Amino acid sequence: MSAVETLPPRVWLQHKERGDQAFRTGHYSDAVTFYSDAVNACNSSSLTDRAKLFANRALAFQRAGEWQQCLKDGMSALSSDSKYVKGWWRLGTALAALDMKEEALQAFTCALELDPSNLELQSQLERVSPKGPSGQANGAMPGGKGPAKLRKEVQDCIAAARARMKGEQPPLPQANGHAQNGTNGLDVKSKQAQKRARAKARKAAKAGENEDTNGSPMLSRSQSNASSDASQPFIPRSSPVREEPPPEKQKPSQENDQPKAMETDAPQPQASVSEDPSAEKRAKGTEFYQAGNWQSALAAYKEAAALAPDVAANHANCAAAALMLRRYKEAAAFAAQAAVLDPTSVRAHMRAGKACLSMGRFDEAAAHYQRAAELEPARSAAQTEAVAVAAVRKHIEEGNAALDTDARQAQWYADVAARAVAPALLEPAMLLRCKALMKQGKYSEALGESRSLTVEGDPAAVEVLLVRAKALYGSGNMDRALKMFEEAMRRDPDSTACARGLKRCRALVSAKEQGNTAFKERRWGDAHRHYSDAIARFAPGGGNEAFFAQCFSNRSATCAKMGRHQDALSDAEEAIKCDATFVKGYLRRAAAHEALKNWEDAVRDYEKVQGMDSEVQGIAGMLRHAKTELKKSKRVDYYKLLDISQDASENDIKKAYKRAALRYHPDKAVAEEREEAEKKFKQVGAAHAILSDPAKRQKYDAGWTEEEIEQGCTDCGMGGYGGGGPSMDDLLAQMFAQQRGGFGGSGFPGGASGFPGGRYGRPF
């Protein structure tokens, strides 16, 4: 069983969906890559599925201006399914763009036979159809500009596909490159088919059956927002998204179902395999390249270049594969060598220009594009790229100038420059964007961007490592930042920026670790000093807030151990300012509020922690305790009122009650203070009633209010005053009964009287 057959059945569909998404967003290079992966992984038994994949990739090549690759995929689509309309459509569009109008006419004719109601196809057919004064096709048609061998391959492919479409035996390829019974490759049957197709299309148009069949690959008509295939050939503003390597020389074959390789970069004059020892390796490299295996393609092309170093095509192919691998420095060197070996090679200069532009070597890029434009003035892509180089250079220079004063503006310049060459990569723009993000404090985003950052195609260049180290440092990942600085120093021991960053990083990590060690050993003073050494290097807005939040939090814990709760609170608040998502900072602040009896603030912080992370160990108990203490803080503190400790004995409570009752007796208060004295006197009685009862006292200590205690004890059989508590007269009678020897059982005395006369002289 082949490797493709062992793949999961839906893998190729996943690749196709990614290709569709890339196509919709205009990233045609990525779309080509994903469609290539889908083709390689396709294990569907349906030939139409494979035809659709080839047609999709052909359209991606078409939008990128890669017409020969589009042509090749159109032929592959028809080799898979000759009745797939879009396969004929892609083939015809590519042929028309390559000025092979005879073959384009045949392709559009076959497409209309399959879909006669399509007016777009009718329009395409009329564009490529030469007509005389009477409107009929002339007998003599232009020969086109395609290479003879390529024209032969296309004609054989069309003849074979048309025969399969009609259920006939495919004809054998003809030596002269024309069909068997026609003039200039167009037989009588083909002319008749064209007439029938035109008639059907006109009839369908009158019936209002026109329907747009083009769009992004594999999309429904309602989903497609792309332009139709009738548009003019697409010329990208940027350099081609995919370089086209020269395929190997093909041996004559009787099988026409597979498209033949193209010869764009083949050495001139062409040599046989025996004369060119690199031909076999070059052919192998082309197979890998067309399958999207750039690494293997580059290795094969390098072997070919080693076998035939004087063949420019070998070096040009190496440049193409290196570009796809984003190894721009290698690509520029290979392309420059190809240009030296063949100074008239437009493709070598285009590839060299693309590689130099991606690296930010603008002068070299402009020179290569200018040379390509001189060699082939009709090539608009070279002229367009030469203009783009100047614009990109200006954006990068202005962005770097704005970096220290306006980071957002610098990021904007980087994005504009990157879009100017999209979908190709622009290393200076990516580097500028990372620096601008860090200037704005967006270290995590900068770290993500830096993962695809390269300098001269090297992802481990010193400048790249330095950017990553700074992003890691700014996001608080000190361990990885330290390792990244060390790696950068190993690569460039003389780098001042690397040395400065490494020294600072080591000092901070060392101070924090020494503080942690001292804390574990309960050396609070040393721990506080080491944490303070680290915090002394903190600069608000300078990055690394997450690390300094930990240092502030640790010093807060140290202050709490030293009993400096106000300092602990201040450090906890600084930790939260550094990192508003730092859970431990809120826990430290809540603990400090507890120590300072700020129960409302403690409850608020614990609730914040529970909302941020409900999995924090013990958070429910912490919150419950703080709420209980808050509730208790809102009651009258009976222990404080009686001036006793919470562990006072029953006898201590009785003595304290007598002292407090005498102190707050209303008759001893002056008129202005009598109302307050009455309130205190009543509270004293309630305090004695609760604290002298063990069950009630236990509930009071647990945080119950007086009302809750009385309601809870209604059915306990222990007496009590009911829900409202004792009256003022009851309290007075109780106090003086104690002075006479106690209450006598569980109730108040029956016949005792209070102070004679006055407000409180009323007898029981």
N, C-alpha and C positions, 0 to 999 in steps of 0.2 A: 504494500500500500504506500502511496506517495505521501510526502510530508503534508501536502495540501489536504489530502483526504482525511488526515488525522486531526485537523483543526476542528474546533467546535462549529456546528453548522451555522451559527449566527454571527460569527466573528466578522465575516466580510460585510455583513449588513451594518455593523457598527462602524467599520471604516467608511462605508459609503455615506452614512448619515453625517459623519464628521466632515467628509468632503463636501456634502451639500451645504452644511453650515458655513464652511470656509468660503464656498463659492458665493453664497448670499451676501457675505460681508465683504466681498471683494478681495479676499486673500487667495488669489488663484494659485500661487506657488504651493501653499498648504493644501489646497484642494487637489492639485495634481498628486501630491505625496499621498494623501489619504485614498484617492481613487486607485493609485498604483498598489497600495497595500490591499485594497479590496480585490483588485484583479488577481493578485498573487494568492490571496487567501480564499478566493471564491471556490467553493466546493458544491455549488448548486448544480443540479442536473439539468436545469433550464439553460439552453443556449441564449435565450433572450435576455436572461439576467446578465450574462457576460457581455452581450452586445450593448446593453444599457450602460454598463460600467465603462466600456470603451468610448461610447458616445459622450458620456459625462466628462471623461478626461479630455476628449477632443474639444469639447466646448470650453473647458478651462484653458487649454492651450490656445484656443481661438481668441479668448478675451485677453490673453497675454501677448498676442501677436506672434505666437510660435506656430506658423502655418504648416510647416513640414511635419511637426509632431502631430498637429491636428489632422493632417492628411493621413498619417500612418494609423492613428487610432480610428479614423473613419473606415479605413480598409479593414482593420481588425474587427470592428463592429459588424461589418458585412460578412466577414469570414465566419463569424459566430452565428449570425441570423440575417440572412439576406432579405427577409421580409420586415425588418425593423426600419420604419420610415426615417427615424432620426439618424440612423447610420448613413443612409443615402444623403440626407440633408447635410450632415457634418462633412461628408466627403465632397459634396458639391460645393459647399462654401469654401473649403480649403482649396479646391482646384481653381475656383474662380479667383481667389486671392493670389494664387500662384500663376495666374494668367494661362491656365490650361483649360481653355473654354470649351474645346470639343468634349473633353472628358466630363467637365462640369455639366454640360448640356445633357449628356447621357445620364449622369447621376440624378439630376433634378427630374428628368423624364421618368426614371424608374420610381422616384419618390412620389410623383404625381399619380402614377399608375396604382400605387398602394393607397394614396389618400387624395383622390381627385377633387375633393371639395376644399382643399387648402389654398387660399388665395396668396398666402405668403410664398408658398412654393411656386405658384404660377408667376408671381412677381420675380422671383429668382430666375426662373426659367427664361422669362422674357429679357432679363438683363444680360444673360450670357448668350442669347440667340441672335446671331447676325441676320438682319432682314434687309431684303431689297425693297424697291419702291412699291411693290405689290404687297409687301408685308409677309412674303413667304421666305423661308430660309434659302440662302444662296447655295449653289452647288459647291462652291469652294469656300472653305472656312480657314481662318488663320491657324497656323500650326502651333501656336503657343510658344512659351519660352521655357518650358520644363526640360530638364536633361533627358536625353533620349532613353536611357535605361529606366529612369523613373517613370517616364510616360508609358513605356512598355509594361512596367509592373502595374501601373494604374489601370491600363486598358485590359490586361489579363484579369485583374481583380474584378473589374466591372463586368466583363464578359462572363466570368465564372459565377458571380453573384446573381446576375440577371438570369442565367440559365437555371440556377437553383431556385430562384424566386418563381420561375414558371414551371418548375418540376422537370426540367430537361437535364440532359447530361452536360456538364460543363465542358466547353471546347478546350482543345489543347492550345497552349500559347503559340502565337505565330512568330516566326523569325523576324519579320519586318516590323513587328510592333503594331500591325493594324488588324482589324477584324477580318473575317474570311470573305464576306460578301458586301463590302461597302467601300465608299470613297472617304479617305482620311479617317478611317476608323468608325464611320457612322453608316450602318447598313440601312437597307430599305425598310426593314421591319422597325428599326429604331425611329425612322422618320414618321412612319405611320403611327407608332406608339405616341410620339410627341403630339401629333395632330389630335389623336383621340384624347390624350390627357388635357390638352388645351380646351377642347370642346367640353369635356366634363367639368373642368374648372369654371368655365364661363357659365355653364348651366347651373352649377351649384351657387355661384355668386348671385345670379338672378333670384334664386330661391332663398337668399339670405342665410346661407349655411356657412358663411365664413367663420373660421375659428382660429385663434392664435395658438400655434403649437410649439412656439419656442419659449425659452425662459431659462432659468437656472436648471442645472442637471437634475433630472428625475423629479421635477416639481410639477404639480398640476397646473393647468392653465390659470386657474384663479389665484394660485400662490405666486406665480412668477412675476417679478418686477424687472427682469432683465430685458435688454433690448432684443429685437428680433434678429434672426439670422440674415435678414435682408440688409442689415446695416453695413456700412463700409468697413473694411478690415480694421481691426482694433490696433492702434499703435500706443503702447503704454508710455506714460510720461517717464517712468523709471526704467531701469535696465531690465532686460527680459528676466522673468521670474525663474526660468529654468533653462540652463544651458544645454545645447543639443550636441552630444558627442557624435563623432563619425562612427557609423556601424562598420562591421567587418565586410570584406568583399564576399559576395554571395556566389556560390557555385550554381550553375544552371540547374533548375529543378522543375519537375513536371507538376509539382503541387503548387497551386496558386491560392490556397485558402488562407495562408499566413502572409502578412505584409512583409515585403523585403526591406532590408536595412538601407538607410540612406547614405550618401557619400559626401556630405557637405565638407568634412574636414579631411577627406582622403588625400594623400600626397599626389601631386601631379608631376609627371605623368603617372598613371596608375601602374603599379608593379604587381606581378604575380606573387603568390605566397612564397615561392622559392626565391624570388628576388628581394622580397621584403621580409626579413626574419621576424619582424614585430607584428605582422598581420594577424597571426593567430591570437597573440596576447591582446591586441587591440580589439579583436572581435569578441574575445571573452569579456573584456572590460565593458564593451558596449552592451552585452547581455546583462551584466550586473547593473549597469547604469539605467537601462530601460526598465529594469525590475525595481528600481529605487534603492538598490544596495550600493550606496555611494562609497562606502569604505572599501568594499571588495573591488569596485570599479576603479578607484584610485590606485589600489595596489596593482591591479592588472595593467593599467595604463603606465604606471611607473616601470613595470617590467618591460613593457613595449618600448618605452623611451630609453631604457638601458640597452636594449637590443639594437635599436636604431636611433641613436641620439641626434642624427641629422635630419630626421623626419619631423617637420613642424607640427603635423597633425597629432603626433604622440604627446607633445608638450601642451598643445591646445586642449587635448582631451583631459590631461591631468589638471589643467586649470579649471575646466568645467566641473569635474568631480570635486575638486577642492573647494570651489565656490559653494556647492551644495552642502558640503560639510562645514561651511563657515570658517574654513582655514584660509583666511584672506591673504596672509603673507605668502603662503605657498602658492596660492592661486596667482597672485601678482607675479611671482618669480617665474612660474611655468608659462604664463601668458607672455611675459616679456621675452622669454627665450624663444617662444614660437614666433614672435614678431621679428626677432633677430634672424631666425632661420628663413622666415618668409615675410619680408617687409611689406608685402602687398596684402597680407592677411587682415581683412577687416575684422573678422571674428576675434583674432588674437588681441587686437587693440581694444575691442569692445569689452572683452573679458578682463583685460588688464585695467581698463578704466573702472569697471564695476568693482573689482577688488580694491583698488586704490581709494575709490570713493567710500566704500564701506569702512575702511580704516581711517578715513579723515585725511588722507594724503591728497589734498585737493589739487595741488599743482600738477602732480603726476596724472591724476584722473583727467583733468582738463586737457592735458597734452595728448593722452591716448585717444580721447573722444574726438579731439580736433583732427588727429591723424586719420581716424576712421572716417570722419566726414570728408576729408580731402580725398581719400582713396575711393570713396563711393558717395559722391554728392547727393545721389538720389535717396540715400538711406536717412530718413528723417529721424530715426531713433538716435543716431549718433549726435545729430545737431541738437535734439531735445535734451539729451543727457549733458551735453556741454553747457547748455544754459542752466540746467538744474544744478550743476556743480557750483556755479557762482552764487546761486540763491542759497544753497545749503551752507556754503562757507559763511555767508553773511549772517544767517540765523545762528549758527554756532558761535561765531565771534560775539554777537550781541548778547547771546545767552550767558556766555562766560563773563562778560563785562557786568551783567546785571546780577550775578550770583550772590555777591556780598550785600547788595543793597535791596534787591527785590527778588526773593527766591521764587515767588509765584510767576513773575514775569520770565525768569530764567527757564522755569519748567515749560512755560508756553512756547518759548523759542525752541526748546528741545523737541517738543511735540510737533511743531510745524516743520522742523527740519526732517524729522523721522517720516512724516506723512509725505514729504516731497519725493522720497525714494521708495516708499512702501510698494510692494511687500518686502523689498530687500531690507536688510538691516543696516543701520548707520551707527557704528560704534561710538563716535563722539557724541551723538545725540543721546544714546543710552547712558553714557557716563555722565553727561550734563544733567540728565533727568534724575539720576540717583543722587547726585550732589545736591540738587535743588530740593528734593524730597527731604533729605537729612537737614538741610537748612531750615525747613519748615517744621522740623520735629517729627516727621513721619518716618521713623527709623524702621519700623516693621515693613512698611510698604517698600522702602528703599532696599531692604534686605531681600525681599521677594524679587524686585527688579534685578538685583545684582546677580541672581542665580543664572541669568542668561547673558550676563555681561561678558564681553571679551575685548581684548586689546590686541590688534593685529591677528585676530583669530585665536588668541591664546586665552582660555578661560582661567588660567593660573598665573597670568601676568602680575607683576608686583602692584601695579596700579589697581587692578581688579581686586587683589587680596586686601589692599589697603582700604578700598571702599567697603568691602564686606566686613572687615575688622571694625571700622568705624560704625557701620550699621548695627553690628552685634553689640558693640559697646553702648551705643545710644539706646538700644532696646533692653539693656540690662543683662544680657547674656555674657557675663564676664569671663567665664571659663572658655567658651568658644572664641571670644574676642582675643583672649590672651594667646591661644593657640594660633589664631590667624595672624596676629602681629608677629609671632615668632617665626611662622612660615615665611612671611613677607621679608623679615630680616635675614633669613637664611638665603633667600633669593637675591637680596640686594643689601648687603651689610652696610653700605654707605648711605642708605636712605635716612635723611634727617627726620622726615615725617614718621616713618616706621619706628625709629628709635624713640622719638618723643611719645608716641602712642603706647609703645610697649612699656616704657618707664612708668607712665601714669597708671596704666592698667595694673602693673605689678604692685605698685604702692598701695592702690586701693584694695586689691584682693588681699594683700598681706595684712593691712590694718584691720580689715573685717575678720579675717581668720584668727588673728591674735585676740581680738575682742571676744570672739566666740569661745576660744579656749579659756580665757580668763573667766568668762561667765560660767562655764561648766565647772570650773574649779572654785566657784563662789568668791572670786576675787573681784568684788564689785567695783572697787576704785580703778583697778587696772583695766577692766572691761570698759568702763566709762571713758577712760582716757584714750584707748585704742579706737573706739567708735567715734570719738570726737576728732581724732586725727583724720579718719576717713571723711567725716562730714565737713571738715575744714576745706576740702577740695571741691565741695559742691557749689555749683554756679547755676542758679535758676535759669531755665531755658537752654542750658548747655548740653542737654541730653543725659542719658543714663539715669533717668528719674526712678526707674524701678529698683536699681541697685541702691540708690541713696534712700529710697523709701524703706528698704530693709534695714539700713544702718540706723535711721531715725527710730524705727520700731524696736530694734535691739537695744538702743540706748534708753528708750522709754521703759522697757522691761527692767533694765539695770537700775534706773532711778526708782522704780517701784520697789525693788529689793532693798534699796537704800532708804526707803521711807520718804523720798522726795516726790510726793504724788503730784504736786503742781507742775514740777519739771517733767514728770512722766506724761502728764496731760499735754504739755506744750510739744514734746517730741512726737507724740502720737498724732497730733494735729498736723505737724510738719510732714510726717509720713503720708498722711492722706492727701496733703497738697501735692506731694510729689507724684503720687499714683492713686487716683480716686477709685481704682478697682482693687486695691490692695486690702484683702479681707483682714489680715492680721493687724493692720493699722487701726481698723475700727474696733477690733477686740481689745487692743491696748488702750484705746481711748475710753472704751466702756469700763474697763477695769479701773482706770484712773478716776472716772466719774464715781464709781462705786466707793472707792477709797475716800473720796471727798464728799460722799453722801449726796451726790447729784443724781438722784435716782431717775428722774424724768429723762435726763440726758443719757443715762446708762441704758434705760429701756429703749430709747430711740436708736442707739447704736447697735444694740443686740438685734432689734427688729431689722435694721439695715443689713446686718450680716446674714440673718436668716433669709432675707430676700435675695441676697447675692449668691449664697451657697448654703442650701438647707442641709447639706451633708457634713457641715462642720461638727466635729465631735463635741457633744455636750451642749450645743447651742440652745436646745429647747430648755434644758435645766437652768442655764445661765439666764435666759430671758424670764423664765418663771420666777426665779429667785429675785431678779431685779424688780419685777412687777409686784411681788409680795412686799419687798422693802419699800417700794413706792407707795403701796397701799398703807403700810404701817406708818410711813412718814406723814401721811395725811390725817392720822388719828391723834388723839391726845396721848402723849407719852406718859403713862401712869407711873412708871419708874422714876422718870425725871420729875414729875409733879410731886411725888413723895420723897424725892431726893434719896433714893436707894439704888443699889445695883440690881442687875437683872437676876442675880442668883441669891437675892436676899431671902432669909428664912421667914417663916410665918410670924415669929415673934418680932423680927425686925420690921415687918410690914405693919404689925399692930402698933408698935411704938411710933413709926413714921407717920402713920395715919393720925394719931393723937396730936402730934406736933403740927402737922399740916392743917388739921381742923381748927386748932386754936389760932394758927397764923392767919388763916383766911376767913375767920368768923366774921360775918357781915356786920354784927353789932359793934365790932372793934374798928370798923372802917369808917372813914370820914364820909360825908355825904357824896362828894364827887367820885369816890372810889367804891361806893357800896355796890353798884351794879356789877362791876368787875369782880368784886369780892364774892358776891352771890354766885357768879358763874364758876369761880375757882372752888368755892366751898362745895358746890354740887359735884364738880369733877372729882374732888377728894373723896367724897362718899362713894362715887362710882368706882374709883380706883380701888378702894378698900373692898368693895363688894366683889370685884372680879379677882383681885390678886390674893384675897384670903381664901378663895375657893380653888382648890387644886385643878379641878376639871376646867373651870373657866380660865384660870391662869394659863393652862397649857394651850388652850385655843387662842388666847390673846397673844401668847408668844409665837404662835404659828401664823399670826397675821390677821386673825379675825377681828372685825369691828365689834363695837359694843352691841349694836343691833343684831348682828349675826350670832353673837354669843348668846344673847337673851332668847332669840328665836330658836336657836338650836337646843337650848336647855329647857324649853317650855314643858316637855314631857319627860324630863330626866328625874323628876321627883326630888329636886334639890332646892325647892323654894325659888326665891327670886322676886324681883320687883315687876316682872312683866316687861313689856316692850319699852315703856317710857322711862324706866329707872326710878329710883326713890325720889320722893318730894323733899323740899328743903326742911319741912318740919320733921319728917322721918329721919333725916340725917342728923338734926340737932338732938332728937330724942335718943338716937343710937349713940351719939358721942357721949352724952351725959350718963346714959345707962352704963357705958363702959367705965366712966369715972366712978360709978357706984359699985362696980364689981362685975361688970360684964352684962352680956345680953340675956343670959339665962335661957339657954336652949337656942333654938334656931330663929326665934322671932324677936320682935322689939318688946320692951316692957309695956304692960297694959295700963298702969295708972300713974306713971310718972308724968310730971309736967315740966315744961321748959322754963325759959326765962319768964318771970312774971311780967304781964303786960307786954306792950310793944307788938311789933309785927310777928315775931317768932314765939310769943308767949302763949299761943293757942295750945290747949292741952290735947292729948291724943284722944 
